[in-house]
């Protein structure tokens, strides 16, 4: 290596300063980012303790003084003097870099990116670690600690235990663990620290390795017992709507919130759209999804991986048009104005109505409706409204199966099968073969003959 290259390398190393607050010296310990002085202070307590433990004197007074000195010294020397604020910044910057990479690959910022960010934030907060440098004395887990060769598997076990304690569905557990695994694989492949002057996580925080195994993931959906799936008969669905309109809405403390719930449930049952598609409808701005003249809405459905959402137009029934118009004219203006106000369905604070909030609200409404006497299944979920639409539409006109496929956002009958059920007694013999394409024996018809 030439002298110029040697000088250049030394300048690069010297450009990185000691991480102790107020210290301007060059680093001496590259792994801990400490200068020579602070690196010596780091091990001073260990060296002093070793000296006192090995010290011997023929004079009892000296022995007594050494023992007293050893008793009053705090031997807990800090193992990592990098400020927690800097560690938190490195952790968050790595997550942001990963999400930017997902965005580059074609993931949707309003769905996939937002969901992955929330999942990662939730997972790392599930494990708390004692940290004397933190104002609260405790902080959440950082990614390099999860990938630590010595403690990584222990921390991963704590995350898995926290998922087992809650009432989290197996599919959600698997989604959380997959999201965490993909992020950790990205960190292992690209261990650089964003804005770290070329430093890697290994340089600054120590070695990192993969801590995941095939045994760290819940059973796949195809291998576990399926949940009950329902389709509501038209009479049961009508009773459900009547309850929402005549009992739930008038008695709610916030009528605009109750009207939102009624409108969302009715539109999903009348159109068969997915919950994510329903809550993504925009009613204002350049991206407005409401075609009021032609009585239809535009939704963004599933597509191939990294190919973006696939838009489609969904027709509204006369009932859905009437309810939607009333909601927009009377109740929608009662929500606060926020940056999310372009969305049709909002939360009480004006932010976008999320899938999790919609699911919890729907489950509470089902409980209230059952108490009122509506014969709904106890474990009815929003997605069952999609199955309800498909089943009732095919029951009314089995030969219009292509319209049902288009409305659901599917291209092939096999993919629509989970949303349809064959009524027990109302299918003509000549329609049997067509119906069988869509039949899913796991779906239970609620109501009807």
C-alpha positions in Angstrom: 0.0 0.0 0.0 1.4 3.4 -0.9 2.0 6.2 1.6 -0.8 8.2 0.1 -3.2 5.4 0.7 -2.0 4.9 4.2 -2.5 8.6 5.0 -5.9 8.5 3.4 -7.0 5.5 5.5 -5.8 7.1 8.7 -7.7 10.3 7.9 -10.9 8.4 7.3 -10.5 6.7 10.7 -9.6 9.9 12.4 -12.7 11.6 10.9 -14.8 9.5 13.3 -14.9 11.1 16.8 -15.4 9.5 20.2 -19.0 8.9 21.0 -18.7 10.3 24.5 -20.6 13.6 24.8 -18.2 16.6 24.5 -15.2 14.5 23.5 -13.5 15.6 20.3 -10.7 12.9 20.2 -10.3 10.4 17.5 -11.5 6.8 18.1 -9.1 4.2 19.4 -11.6 1.3 20.0 -13.5 1.0 16.7 -16.0 -1.5 18.0 -17.2 0.8 20.8 -16.3 4.1 19.1 -14.2 5.3 22.0 -11.0 7.4 22.2 -8.0 6.1 24.0 -8.8 7.9 27.2 -12.4 6.8 27.5 -11.6 3.3 26.4 -9.1 3.1 29.3 -11.8 4.5 31.7 -14.1 1.8 30.5 -11.8 -1.0 31.7 -10.4 0.9 34.7 -12.9 -0.5 37.2 -12.2 -4.1 36.1 -8.4 -3.6 36.4 -8.8 -2.0 39.8 -11.0 -4.8 41.1 -8.6 -7.4 39.8 -5.8 -5.6 41.6 -7.6 -5.3 44.9 -8.7 -9.0 44.8 -5.2 -10.2 44.2 -3.5 -7.7 46.6 -1.9 -9.1 49.7 0.0 -7.4 52.5 1.7 -8.5 55.7 0.1 -5.6 57.5 -3.4 -6.2 58.8 -4.2 -2.5 58.6 -3.5 -2.4 54.8 -5.7 -5.5 54.3 -8.5 -3.9 56.2 -8.3 -0.7 54.2 -8.3 -2.6 50.9 -11.4 -4.5 52.0 -13.2 -1.3 52.9 -12.2 0.3 49.6 -13.5 -2.7 47.7 -16.8 -2.5 49.5 -17.6 1.1 48.6 -16.6 1.0 44.9 -19.3 0.5 42.3 -17.9 -2.2 40.1 -20.7 -2.0 37.5 -18.7 -0.4 34.7 -20.8 0.6 31.7 -20.5 -1.8 28.8 -21.8 0.5 26.2 -21.3 4.3 26.5 -23.0 5.2 23.2 -25.8 7.5 24.2 -29.2 5.9 24.0 -30.5 8.7 21.8 -27.8 7.8 19.2 -28.7 4.2 19.4 -32.4 4.9 19.0 -31.6 7.1 16.0 -29.6 4.4 14.3 -32.4 1.9 14.9 -35.1 4.1 13.5 -33.0 5.2 10.5 -32.5 1.5 9.7 -36.2 0.9 9.7 -36.8 3.9 7.5 -34.1 2.7 5.1 -35.8 -0.7 4.9 -39.2 0.9 4.3 -37.7 3.1 1.5 -36.4 -0.1 -0.1 -39.9 -1.7 0.1 -41.3 1.5 -1.5 -38.7 1.2 -4.3 -39.8 -2.4 -4.9 -43.3 -1.2 -5.5 -45.1 -1.6 -2.1 -48.0 0.8 -1.6 -47.2 3.6 0.9 -50.9 3.8 2.1 -51.2 0.1 2.9 -48.1 -2.1 3.0 -45.5 0.5 4.0 -47.7 1.9 6.7 -48.6 -1.5 8.0 -45.0 -2.8 8.1 -43.9 0.4 10.0 -46.6 -0.1 12.6 -45.8 -3.8 13.0 -42.1 -3.3 13.4 -42.7 -0.5 15.9 -45.0 -2.8 17.9 -42.7 -5.8 17.9 -39.6 -4.0 19.2 -41.7 -2.4 21.9 -42.8 -5.8 23.2 -39.3 -6.3 24.8 -38.0 -3.8 27.3 -34.4 -3.7 28.4 -32.9 -2.0 31.5 -30.7 0.9 30.4 -29.2 3.2 33.0 -28.5 5.8 30.3 -32.2 6.1 29.5 -34.2 8.7 31.5 -36.8 6.0 32.4 -34.2 3.4 33.1 -35.7 1.1 30.5 -36.1 1.2 26.7 -37.3 -1.0 23.9 -35.2 -3.6 22.0 -32.9 -2.6 19.1 -32.4 -4.6 16.0 -28.7 -5.4 16.5 -29.6 -6.8 20.0 -32.2 -9.1 18.4 -29.4 -10.3 16.0 -26.8 -10.7 18.8 -25.0 -14.1 18.6 -25.3 -14.5 22.4 -28.7 -12.9 23.3 -30.6 -12.7 20.1 -32.4 -16.0 20.5 -33.4 -15.1 24.0 -34.9 -11.8 22.8 -36.7 -13.6 20.0 -38.2 -15.9 22.5 -39.5 -13.0 24.5 -41.2 -11.6 21.4 -42.8 -15.0 20.7 -44.0 -15.2 24.3 -45.6 -11.8 24.1 -47.5 -12.8 20.9 -48.7 -15.9 22.7 -50.0 -14.0 25.7 -52.3 -11.8 23.6 -55.5 -12.8 21.8 -53.7 -12.5 18.4 -54.9 -14.6 15.6 -52.5 -17.2 14.1 -52.5 -15.4 10.8 -51.6 -12.1 12.5 -48.8 -13.8 14.5 -47.4 -15.2 11.3 -47.6 -11.8 9.6 -45.7 -10.2 12.5 -43.0 -12.8 12.5 -42.6 -12.6 8.7 -42.4 -8.9 8.8 -39.7 -9.0 11.5 -37.8 -11.7 9.6 -37.8 -9.8 6.4 -36.5 -6.7 8.2 -33.7 -8.7 9.9 -32.7 -10.3 6.7 -32.4 -6.9 5.1 -30.2 -5.7 8.0 -28.0 -8.7 7.7 -27.7 -8.1 3.9 -27.1 -4.4 4.3 -25.6 -3.8 7.8 -24.6 -0.2 7.0 -25.7 2.5 9.5 -27.5 5.3 7.5 -25.5 8.5 8.0 -22.8 6.6 9.8 -19.8 7.6 7.7 -19.4 4.1 6.3 -19.7 2.4 9.6 -21.6 -0.8 9.9 -23.7 -2.2 12.7 -20.9 -4.8 13.3 -18.3 -2.0 13.6 -20.3 0.0 16.1 -22.4 -2.5 18.1 -20.7 -5.9 17.5 -21.4 -9.0 15.5 -24.9 -9.8 14.2 -26.2 -13.2 13.0 -29.6 -14.5 12.0 -31.6 -15.8 15.0 -34.6 -17.2 13.1 -35.3 -20.8 12.5 -38.2 -22.6 10.8 -39.6 -23.4 14.3 -40.1 -19.7 15.1 -43.3 -19.3 12.9 -46.9 -20.2 13.6 -48.5 -22.9 11.6 -49.5 -21.9 8.1 -53.1 -21.2 7.4 -53.5 -24.2 5.2 -52.4 -26.5 8.1 -54.5 -25.1 10.9 -58.3 -25.6 11.5 -60.3 -23.0 9.5 -62.4 -20.4 11.2 -66.2 -20.4 10.9 -67.2 -18.4 7.8 -70.8 -17.2 7.3 -73.1 -15.8 4.7 -76.2 -13.9 5.9 -79.5 -14.6 4.2 -81.3 -11.6 2.8 -83.9 -11.5 5.7 -81.1 -11.7 8.3 -79.2 -9.0 6.5 -82.3 -6.8 6.3 -82.9 -7.2 10.1 -79.2 -6.2 10.7 -79.7 -3.0 8.6 -82.9 -2.2 10.5 -81.1 -2.6 13.8 -78.4 -0.2 12.7 -80.8 2.4 11.3 -83.5 2.3 14.0 -81.6 1.4 17.2 -77.9 1.8 16.9 -77.8 5.1 15.1 -80.4 7.0 17.3 -79.0 5.8 20.6 -75.3 6.5 19.8 -73.7 9.4 21.7 -72.0 10.5 18.5 -74.6 10.3 15.6 -72.0 11.0 12.9 -69.8 8.1 14.1 -72.8 5.8 14.2 -73.8 7.0 10.7 -70.3 6.2 9.5 -70.5 2.6 10.9 -73.9 2.1 9.3 -72.8 3.4 6.0 -69.6 1.4 6.0 -71.3 -1.9 6.9 -74.1 -1.4 4.4 -71.8 -0.5 1.5 -69.6 -3.6 2.2 -72.5 -5.9 2.3 -74.1 -4.4 -0.8 -70.9 -4.3 -2.9 -68.8 -7.2 -1.6 -65.6 -5.1 -1.4 -62.8 -5.9 1.0 -62.4 -4.0 4.2 -59.1 -2.5 3.0 -60.8 -1.4 -0.2 -63.8 0.1 1.6 -61.6 2.1 4.0 -59.5 3.3 1.1 -62.3 5.1 -0.7 -61.7 8.8 -1.2 -64.6 11.2 -1.4 -62.7 14.4 -2.1 -59.7 15.8 -4.0 -58.2 14.8 -7.3 -58.2 11.1 -6.4 -62.0 11.0 -5.6 -63.3 7.5 -6.0 -67.0 8.3 -6.1 -68.7 8.4 -9.5 -72.0 9.9 -8.2 -73.5 10.3 -11.7 -73.1 6.6 -12.6 -73.7 5.3 -9.0 -70.5 3.5 -8.6 -67.2 3.6 -6.6 -63.6 2.9 -7.5 -61.7 0.6 -5.2 -58.0 -0.5 -5.3 -57.9 -4.2 -5.0 -55.3 -6.9 -4.9 -52.8 -7.5 -7.7 -49.5 -9.3 -8.3 -46.7 -8.7 -5.9 -45.0 -5.3 -6.3 -47.2 -4.4 -9.2 -49.3 -1.9 -7.3 -53.0 -1.9 -6.5 -55.5 -2.9 -9.3 -58.3 -0.4 -9.5 -61.9 -1.5 -10.5 -65.3 0.1 -10.5 -68.0 -1.4 -8.3 -71.7 -0.7 -8.8 -73.8 0.6 -5.9 -77.3 -0.7 -5.2 -80.1 1.9 -4.9 -80.1 1.4 -1.1 -76.3 2.0 -0.9 -76.7 5.1 -3.1 -79.4 6.5 -0.8 -77.5 5.8 2.4 -74.2 7.2 1.0 -75.8 10.4 -0.2 -77.4 11.0 3.2 -74.1 10.3 5.0 -72.2 12.7 2.8 -74.7 15.5 3.0 -75.6 15.3 6.8 -73.0 13.5 8.8 -69.7 13.5 6.9 -69.2 17.3 7.5 -69.4 16.7 11.2 -65.9 15.1 11.3 -62.9 17.3 12.0 -60.8 18.6 9.1 -57.4 16.9 8.9 -54.9 15.9 6.2 -56.9 12.6 5.9 -60.2 14.4 5.2 -60.1 13.2 1.6 -61.1 9.7 2.8 -64.8 8.8 3.0 -64.6 7.1 6.4 -62.8 8.8 9.3 -62.2 8.3 12.9 -63.6 10.6 15.6 -60.4 12.7 15.6 -60.6 13.1 11.8 -57.8 10.6 11.0 -58.4 7.8 8.5 -60.6 4.9 9.7 -58.2 2.0 10.0 -58.8 -1.7 9.4 -58.2 -2.6 13.0 -60.5 0.1 14.3 -63.2 -1.0 11.9 -62.9 -4.6 12.9 -63.2 -3.8 16.6 -66.2 -1.5 16.0 -67.9 -4.2 13.9 -67.5 -6.8 16.6 -69.0 -4.5 19.2 -72.0 -3.8 16.9 -72.5 -7.6 16.3 -72.6 -8.0 20.1 -75.2 -5.3 20.4 -77.3 -6.6 17.5 -77.3 -10.1 19.1 -78.5 -8.6 22.4 -81.3 -6.9 20.5 -82.4 -10.2 18.9 -80.8 -10.1 15.5 -79.8 -13.8 14.7 -76.2 -13.0 13.8 -73.4 -15.5 14.4 -71.4 -14.6 17.5 -68.1 -14.7 15.6 -69.3 -12.8 12.6 -66.5 -10.7 11.0 -66.5 -7.9 8.4 -65.1 -10.2 5.7 -68.3 -12.3 6.1 -70.2 -9.4 4.5 -68.2 -10.0 1.4 -69.2 -13.6 1.5 -72.8 -12.5 2.1 -72.8 -10.4 -1.0 -71.3 -13.1 -3.2 -73.6 -15.8 -2.0 -76.8 -13.8 -2.3 -75.9 -12.4 -5.7 -75.2 -15.9 -7.1 -78.4 -17.2 -5.5 -80.5 -14.6 -7.2 -78.9 -15.2 -10.6 -76.4 -18.1 -10.8 -75.7 -17.4 -14.5 -74.3 -14.0 -13.7 -71.2 -15.5 -12.2 -68.9 -13.4 -14.3 -70.4 -10.2 -12.9 -69.9 -11.6 -9.4 -66.3 -12.3 -10.2 -65.8 -8.8 -11.5 -67.5 -7.2 -8.5 -65.3 -9.2 -6.1 -62.1 -8.4 -8.0 -61.3 -11.9 -9.0 -60.4 -13.3 -12.4 -61.1 -17.0 -11.9 -64.0 -19.0 -10.2 -61.5 -20.9 -8.0 -60.4 -17.7 -6.3 -64.0 -16.6 -5.6 -65.0 -19.9 -4.1 -64.3 -19.0 -0.5 -66.9 -16.2 -0.7 -69.8 -18.3 -2.0 -72.1 -20.9 -0.5 -74.6 -23.1 -2.2 -78.1 -22.7 -0.6 -79.5 -26.1 0.6 -82.8 -26.3 -1.1 -83.0 -23.5 -3.7 -80.7 -24.6 -6.5 -82.2 -26.0 -9.6 -80.7 -29.1 -11.1 -79.6 -27.4 -14.3 -77.7 -24.9 -12.3 -75.9 -27.4 -10.0 -72.7 -27.7 -12.0 -72.3 -24.0 -12.1 -72.9 -23.6 -8.4 -70.5 -26.3 -7.5 -67.7 -24.2 -8.9 -68.2 -21.8 -6.1 -69.2 -24.0 -3.3 -67.1 -23.9 -0.1 -68.3 -26.5 2.4 -66.8 -24.5 5.3 -69.2 -21.6 4.8 -72.4 -21.7 6.8 -75.6 -20.0 5.6 -77.3 -18.0 8.3 -81.1 -17.6 7.8 -83.3 -18.4 4.8 -85.0 -21.6 4.1 
